[in-house]
Amino acid sequence: MAWTMALSPSSSSSSSYTALVFPSLRPLSHSKLRSRSFAKKKTLNSWRPLSVSASASASPSPCCSGLRALIFDCDGVILESEHLHRQAYNDAFAHFNVRCSNSPEPLNWGSEFYDELQNRIGGGKPKMRWYFKEHGWPSSTIFKTPPEDDENRAKLIDTLQDWKTERYKEIIKSGTVEPRPGVLRLMDEAKAAGTLLAVCSAATKSSVVLCLENLIGLERFQGLDCFLAGDDVKLKKPDPSIYLTAAERLGLSGKECIVVEDSVIGLQAATGAGMSCVVTYTPSTGDQDFKDAIAVYPDLSNVRLKDLEQLLLNAVTAK
Protein backbone atom coordinates (compact mmCIF):
# COMPACT_ATOMS: atom_id res chain seq x y z
CA MET A 1 0.00 0.00 0.00
CA ALA A 2 1.34 3.45 -0.90
CA TRP A 3 1.90 5.70 2.05
CA THR A 4 -0.09 8.51 0.42
CA MET A 5 -3.43 7.92 -1.25
CA ALA A 6 -4.58 11.13 -2.91
CA LEU A 7 -6.35 12.67 -5.82
CA SER A 8 -4.32 14.45 -8.49
CA PRO A 9 -2.62 17.61 -7.20
CA SER A 10 -4.08 20.92 -8.26
CA SER A 11 -1.88 23.60 -9.63
CA SER A 12 -4.17 26.17 -8.05
CA SER A 13 -2.96 25.46 -4.52
CA SER A 14 -1.21 28.43 -3.02
CA SER A 15 2.26 28.03 -1.59
CA SER A 16 2.15 31.23 0.45
CA TYR A 17 1.01 31.44 4.03
CA THR A 18 0.95 33.87 6.87
CA ALA A 19 3.76 34.00 9.38
CA LEU A 20 3.22 32.10 12.61
CA VAL A 21 4.19 33.17 16.09
CA PHE A 22 6.02 30.31 17.74
CA PRO A 23 5.72 29.91 21.50
CA SER A 24 8.61 31.44 23.41
CA LEU A 25 10.96 28.72 24.56
CA ARG A 26 11.98 29.85 27.99
CA PRO A 27 13.65 27.13 30.08
CA LEU A 28 11.23 24.73 31.72
CA SER A 29 12.04 23.64 35.24
CA HIS A 30 10.52 20.73 37.06
CA SER A 31 10.31 22.80 40.26
CA LYS A 32 8.34 25.57 38.56
CA LEU A 33 5.90 23.14 37.11
CA ARG A 34 5.40 21.44 40.45
CA SER A 35 4.56 24.79 42.01
CA ARG A 36 1.97 25.37 39.27
CA SER A 37 0.31 21.98 39.56
CA PHE A 38 -2.48 23.05 41.92
CA ALA A 39 -3.50 25.97 39.73
CA LYS A 40 -3.48 23.81 36.63
CA LYS A 41 -5.63 21.13 38.25
CA LYS A 42 -8.08 23.79 39.40
CA THR A 43 -8.38 25.00 35.81
CA LEU A 44 -8.92 21.53 34.41
CA ASN A 45 -11.49 20.62 37.04
CA SER A 46 -13.54 23.64 36.05
CA TRP A 47 -13.80 22.68 32.39
CA ARG A 48 -17.09 23.05 30.65
CA PRO A 49 -17.73 21.76 27.15
CA LEU A 50 -17.37 24.72 24.83
CA SER A 51 -19.44 24.51 21.68
CA VAL A 52 -19.33 27.29 19.17
CA SER A 53 -21.59 25.39 16.81
CA ALA A 54 -23.93 27.95 15.28
CA SER A 55 -27.36 26.69 14.25
CA ALA A 56 -26.21 23.09 14.56
CA SER A 57 -29.67 21.85 13.75
CA ALA A 58 -29.75 23.73 10.47
CA SER A 59 -28.56 21.55 7.64
CA PRO A 60 -27.03 23.59 4.83
CA SER A 61 -27.85 22.60 1.29
CA PRO A 62 -25.05 20.81 -0.60
CA CYS A 63 -24.70 23.70 -3.05
CA CYS A 64 -24.05 26.15 -0.21
CA SER A 65 -21.71 24.01 1.87
CA GLY A 66 -18.03 24.52 1.09
CA LEU A 67 -16.83 21.50 3.04
CA ARG A 68 -14.94 19.23 0.65
CA ALA A 69 -12.43 17.61 3.01
CA LEU A 70 -12.20 16.67 6.69
CA ILE A 71 -8.64 16.37 7.99
CA PHE A 72 -7.78 14.74 11.32
CA ASP A 73 -4.65 15.03 13.42
CA CYS A 74 -3.80 11.69 15.06
CA ASP A 75 -2.32 12.03 18.55
CA GLY A 76 -4.81 13.74 20.85
CA VAL A 77 -7.60 13.65 18.24
CA ILE A 78 -8.03 10.06 17.07
CA LEU A 79 -6.59 8.77 20.33
CA GLU A 80 -5.59 10.33 23.64
CA SER A 81 -1.95 9.41 23.47
CA GLU A 82 0.35 11.93 25.14
CA HIS A 83 0.69 9.88 28.33
CA LEU A 84 1.64 6.88 26.16
CA HIS A 85 4.33 8.90 24.37
CA ARG A 86 5.68 10.10 27.73
CA GLN A 87 5.87 6.52 28.97
CA ALA A 88 7.75 5.47 25.84
CA TYR A 89 10.25 8.36 26.19
CA ASN A 90 10.91 7.55 29.84
CA ASP A 91 11.37 3.87 28.98
CA ALA A 92 13.92 4.90 26.34
CA PHE A 93 15.78 7.15 28.80
CA ALA A 94 15.93 4.29 31.33
CA HIS A 95 16.98 1.72 28.70
CA PHE A 96 19.96 3.84 27.59
CA ASN A 97 20.66 5.22 31.09
CA VAL A 98 20.30 8.81 29.88
CA ARG A 99 21.57 11.16 32.62
CA CYS A 100 21.68 14.96 32.47
CA SER A 101 23.91 17.16 34.65
CA ASN A 102 25.44 14.24 36.60
CA SER A 103 22.03 13.11 37.84
CA PRO A 104 22.16 9.86 39.86
CA GLU A 105 19.00 8.62 38.09
CA PRO A 106 18.01 8.32 34.43
CA LEU A 107 16.03 11.20 32.97
CA ASN A 108 12.29 10.96 33.66
CA TRP A 109 9.78 13.46 32.34
CA GLY A 110 6.92 14.02 34.80
CA SER A 111 3.34 14.31 33.53
CA GLU A 112 2.92 18.05 34.10
CA PHE A 113 6.36 18.84 32.73
CA TYR A 114 5.63 16.78 29.61
CA ASP A 115 2.23 18.44 29.18
CA GLU A 116 3.87 21.83 28.91
CA LEU A 117 6.79 20.58 26.81
CA GLN A 118 4.60 18.85 24.23
CA ASN A 119 2.32 21.86 24.01
CA ARG A 120 5.30 24.05 23.14
CA ILE A 121 7.28 21.90 20.74
CA GLY A 122 5.95 19.52 18.09
CA GLY A 123 7.78 16.34 17.12
CA GLY A 124 9.83 13.97 19.25
CA LYS A 125 13.32 14.84 18.02
CA PRO A 126 12.79 18.62 18.40
CA LYS A 127 11.54 17.99 21.96
CA MET A 128 14.70 16.11 22.95
CA ARG A 129 17.02 18.49 21.15
CA TRP A 130 15.45 21.49 22.89
CA TYR A 131 15.53 19.78 26.29
CA PHE A 132 19.20 18.79 26.01
CA LYS A 133 20.19 22.29 24.88
CA GLU A 134 18.45 23.76 27.92
CA HIS A 135 19.47 21.19 30.53
CA GLY A 136 22.77 19.90 29.18
CA TRP A 137 23.60 17.06 26.79
CA PRO A 138 23.50 13.74 28.66
CA SER A 139 25.77 10.81 29.17
CA SER A 140 24.31 7.43 28.22
CA THR A 141 25.17 3.92 27.12
CA ILE A 142 25.20 5.35 23.58
CA PHE A 143 27.92 7.88 24.47
CA LYS A 144 29.78 7.53 27.76
CA THR A 145 30.43 11.26 27.87
CA PRO A 146 28.01 13.90 26.59
CA PRO A 147 28.39 14.33 22.80
CA GLU A 148 29.94 17.64 21.81
CA ASP A 149 29.62 17.73 18.01
CA ASP A 150 26.48 17.95 15.88
CA GLU A 151 26.97 14.54 14.26
CA ASN A 152 27.09 12.61 17.54
CA ARG A 153 24.29 14.66 19.04
CA ALA A 154 22.12 13.80 16.04
CA LYS A 155 23.07 10.13 16.43
CA LEU A 156 22.06 10.21 20.11
CA ILE A 157 18.65 11.72 19.33
CA ASP A 158 18.06 9.39 16.37
CA THR A 159 18.86 6.32 18.48
CA LEU A 160 16.59 7.43 21.34
CA GLN A 161 13.75 8.31 18.97
CA ASP A 162 13.97 4.99 17.10
CA TRP A 163 13.87 2.98 20.33
CA LYS A 164 11.05 5.16 21.71
CA THR A 165 9.00 4.62 18.52
CA GLU A 166 9.32 0.84 18.79
CA ARG A 167 8.31 0.97 22.45
CA TYR A 168 5.30 3.13 21.59
CA LYS A 169 4.25 0.58 18.98
CA GLU A 170 4.36 -2.16 21.62
CA ILE A 171 2.03 -0.12 23.83
CA ILE A 172 -0.43 0.42 20.96
CA LYS A 173 -0.33 -3.28 20.06
CA SER A 174 -1.26 -4.20 23.62
CA GLY A 175 -4.93 -3.63 22.79
CA THR A 176 -5.54 -1.32 25.75
CA VAL A 177 -5.90 1.84 23.62
CA GLU A 178 -9.22 2.94 22.08
CA PRO A 179 -10.17 5.79 19.72
CA ARG A 180 -11.64 8.94 21.24
CA PRO A 181 -15.46 9.23 21.31
CA GLY A 182 -17.17 10.09 18.03
CA VAL A 183 -14.12 9.80 15.78
CA LEU A 184 -15.09 6.65 13.87
CA ARG A 185 -18.71 7.73 13.43
CA LEU A 186 -17.69 11.13 12.05
CA MET A 187 -15.20 9.51 9.67
CA ASP A 188 -17.91 7.16 8.40
CA GLU A 189 -20.39 10.04 8.00
CA ALA A 190 -17.87 11.98 5.94
CA LYS A 191 -17.06 9.02 3.73
CA ALA A 192 -20.73 8.23 3.14
CA ALA A 193 -21.39 11.85 2.17
CA GLY A 194 -18.54 11.89 -0.35
CA THR A 195 -16.42 14.26 1.74
CA LEU A 196 -12.70 13.63 1.29
CA LEU A 197 -10.97 12.23 4.37
CA ALA A 198 -7.36 12.73 5.45
CA VAL A 199 -5.05 12.23 8.41
CA CYS A 200 -2.06 14.55 8.95
CA SER A 201 0.18 13.81 11.93
CA ALA A 202 3.55 15.23 12.97
CA ALA A 203 4.53 11.86 14.46
CA THR A 204 6.81 9.24 12.89
CA LYS A 205 5.09 7.53 9.97
CA SER A 206 5.55 3.95 11.17
CA SER A 207 3.96 4.72 14.55
CA VAL A 208 1.05 6.61 12.96
CA VAL A 209 0.38 3.75 10.54
CA LEU A 210 0.30 1.30 13.43
CA CYS A 211 -2.10 3.55 15.39
CA LEU A 212 -4.45 3.96 12.47
CA GLU A 213 -4.50 0.28 11.52
CA ASN A 214 -5.24 -0.69 15.12
CA LEU A 215 -7.66 2.11 16.04
CA ILE A 216 -9.65 3.02 12.93
CA GLY A 217 -9.18 -0.32 11.19
CA LEU A 218 -7.45 -1.33 7.96
CA GLU A 219 -10.47 -0.61 5.73
CA ARG A 220 -10.84 3.00 6.93
CA PHE A 221 -7.09 3.53 6.75
CA GLN A 222 -6.84 2.29 3.18
CA GLY A 223 -9.88 4.41 2.31
CA LEU A 224 -8.18 7.68 3.29
CA ASP A 225 -7.89 10.15 0.42
CA CYS A 226 -4.64 11.51 1.86
CA PHE A 227 -2.30 10.43 4.65
CA LEU A 228 0.75 12.43 5.72
CA ALA A 229 3.13 11.99 8.66
CA GLY A 230 6.05 13.95 10.06
CA ASP A 231 8.42 12.15 7.69
CA ASP A 232 6.65 13.71 4.69
CA VAL A 233 7.47 17.36 5.45
CA LYS A 234 10.61 19.17 6.52
CA LEU A 235 8.99 21.49 9.06
CA LYS A 236 6.78 20.35 11.95
CA LYS A 237 3.64 21.96 13.32
CA PRO A 238 2.97 24.83 14.06
CA ASP A 239 4.45 25.34 10.59
CA PRO A 240 1.59 24.79 8.10
CA SER A 241 3.59 22.69 5.64
CA ILE A 242 1.77 19.44 6.34
CA TYR A 243 -1.67 20.99 5.75
CA LEU A 244 -0.53 22.91 2.67
CA THR A 245 0.78 19.63 1.26
CA ALA A 246 -2.50 17.87 2.07
CA ALA A 247 -4.54 20.54 0.27
CA GLU A 248 -2.29 20.24 -2.77
CA ARG A 249 -2.61 16.46 -2.90
CA LEU A 250 -6.36 16.60 -2.40
CA GLY A 251 -6.65 19.20 -5.14
CA LEU A 252 -8.46 21.67 -2.87
CA SER A 253 -8.05 25.14 -1.45
CA GLY A 254 -7.69 25.63 2.30
CA LYS A 255 -11.13 27.24 2.60
CA GLU A 256 -12.73 23.95 1.48
CA CYS A 257 -11.21 22.00 4.39
CA ILE A 258 -11.84 21.62 8.10
CA VAL A 259 -9.04 20.36 10.34
CA VAL A 260 -9.68 18.61 13.68
CA GLU A 261 -6.87 19.34 16.15
CA ASP A 262 -6.34 19.12 19.91
CA SER A 263 -3.71 21.78 20.64
CA VAL A 264 -2.79 25.37 19.86
CA ILE A 265 0.26 24.12 17.91
CA GLY A 266 -2.02 22.18 15.57
CA LEU A 267 -4.49 25.07 15.44
CA GLN A 268 -1.71 27.42 14.29
CA ALA A 269 -0.65 24.95 11.61
CA ALA A 270 -4.21 24.66 10.27
CA THR A 271 -5.00 28.38 10.25
CA GLY A 272 -1.57 29.10 8.76
CA ALA A 273 -2.61 26.93 5.81
CA GLY A 274 -5.81 28.94 5.40
CA MET A 275 -8.01 26.20 6.86
CA SER A 276 -10.76 26.40 9.45
CA CYS A 277 -10.07 24.35 12.57
CA VAL A 278 -12.23 22.56 15.13
CA VAL A 279 -10.54 21.69 18.43
CA THR A 280 -11.27 18.66 20.61
CA TYR A 281 -9.17 19.31 23.68
CA THR A 282 -7.54 16.80 26.04
CA PRO A 283 -6.57 17.02 29.74
CA SER A 284 -3.16 18.39 28.71
CA THR A 285 -4.49 21.05 26.30
CA GLY A 286 -7.78 22.13 27.87
CA ASP A 287 -6.45 25.41 29.28
CA GLN A 288 -4.92 26.65 26.02
CA ASP A 289 -6.18 29.64 24.05
CA PHE A 290 -8.26 28.40 21.11
CA LYS A 291 -9.72 31.77 20.09
CA ASP A 292 -8.91 31.14 16.41
CA ALA A 293 -10.86 27.86 16.26
CA ILE A 294 -14.34 27.87 14.71
CA ALA A 295 -15.51 25.47 17.44
CA VAL A 296 -14.14 23.87 20.61
CA TYR A 297 -15.43 20.56 22.01
CA PRO A 298 -14.39 18.13 24.78
CA ASP A 299 -14.72 15.32 22.19
CA LEU A 300 -16.60 14.49 18.98
CA SER A 301 -19.36 12.36 20.51
CA ASN A 302 -22.08 14.96 19.76
CA VAL A 303 -20.58 16.46 16.60
CA ARG A 304 -22.13 15.59 13.25
CA LEU A 305 -20.97 16.28 9.71
CA LYS A 306 -23.85 18.72 9.20
CA ASP A 307 -22.58 20.74 12.20
CA LEU A 308 -19.17 21.09 10.57
CA GLU A 309 -20.72 22.03 7.22
CA GLN A 310 -22.70 24.81 8.91
CA LEU A 311 -19.67 26.01 10.88
CA LEU A 312 -17.55 26.27 7.74
CA LEU A 313 -20.33 28.02 5.86
CA ASN A 314 -20.62 30.56 8.68
CA ALA A 315 -16.84 31.03 8.81
CA VAL A 316 -16.50 31.57 5.07
CA THR A 317 -19.49 33.95 5.01
CA ALA A 318 -18.02 35.99 7.86
CA LYS A 319 -14.74 36.61 6.03
Buried (B, 14 or more C-beta within 10 A) or exposed (E): EEEBBBEEEEEEBEEEBEEBEEEEEEEBEEEEBEEEEEEBEEEEEEEEEBBBBBEBEEBBEEEEBBBBBBBBBBBBBBBBBBBBBBBBBBBBBEBBBBBBEEBEEBBBBEBBBBBBBBBBBBBBBBBBBBBBEEBBBBBBEBBEEBBEEEEBBEBBBEBBBEBBBEBBBEBBEEEEBEBBBBBBBBBBBBBEBEBBBBBBBBBBBBBBBBBBBBBBBEEBBEBBBBBBBBEBBEBBBBBBBBBBBBBBBBBBBBBBBBBBBBBBBBBBBBBBBBBBBBBBBBBBBBBBEBEEBBBBBBBBBBBBBBBBBBBBBBBBEEE
